[in-house]
Amino acid sequence: MVTLEVSGMVCDGCAKAVTRAIEAHDPSAKVVVARDAGRVTADTALSPEAAAAAVSEAGYEAKPLSP
């Protein structure tokens, strides 16, 4: 399980873009976006760093949160 802090998600389209960014690298990922909290949780095979990089490539500032 990976939890990220994500900045710049202001609408449902942003949440979908973040979800697609992670799923593009891990199609079996289960992604939950808490837009108002600026958090993304993903049940994914990606490392926290790889998930953050995928979200950053989509244009959002993302960093892994410590467990």
Buried (B, 14 or more C-beta within 10 A) or exposed (E): EBBBBBEBBEEEEBBEBBBEBBBEBBEEBEBEBEBEEBBBBBEBEBEBEBBBBBBBEBEBBBEBEEE
